[in-house]
């Protein structure tokens, strides 16, 4: 006996009390959507957990009808029900797709900013930082492995690519490095002269300039400029190649992307940054010497005499010795961020920015650690 039965064109619902079975028949399509909506709303509360579903009379089905069936029966129960009934392959696939889509849990709405959210954000940031560190360390290990594997095989050296990268990284960056360090050297001399004049010790401005540029400013400024200028270029170049599937093509040809793309850039960077550091030291000292000659009545000859007689050469070696380390880290970070690009233009921009930020952050941290180490060692 039927307790609920209505016919709307070709779409109808039948609920049998005796067998506790819901029979779905007719055309569940967009043309009957307005008619079916109130009927579904009325029958939704009458379906019990043990209700069986019958689709034997279903004649037509589209996405709108499938959504109504999910609302009536439930996405999870509908996915279980269609496995035991007779449906056409098209109807079964449509119902499975719509039920799977609607079965995805929806995140609850955010209820405001609480103290717990702060802890969650801190935890997520720390987890992301730890993953980045592990990824960088593993990439550095892979790069060193490929370098050790290639260094004893001269035929696999990419000399042309290394020289081309050396020109872009080193020689093209000389003007900006020289200008910036000259101006910073002049600023350091002004500040030193201003402070030391109160104690009548302006002559020690020479020592201030020498120590600052030989140990820190020369390599630090050169590394910061290279991090902003070249690390971003590495990430953008390799990221664009990954987006265009050129790296996949390199692997298909049986070549190693690390050997072909990373090693030339790393080696060129490790050659270029010490050269740029030396130029930065010369230009910074020259800027300080110009200020001393113009405002402190310290002639260039006297400046050079004080510089050569009062400064230990070990300070130069401490500064220049940090350049290859900075270069290796900057190049590795830039190349790694390029390999992390997912394929879109937005991803290229995000990872290019990340390469610059990580490179500058790493340079500052490593430089601080090196300064503390040298201080403790008395160097």
Beta strands, then each sheet from edge to edge (+ up, - down):
strand 1: 2-8
strand 2: 11-16
strand 3: 21-28
strand 4: 52-61
sheet 1: 1+ 2- 3+ 4+
end
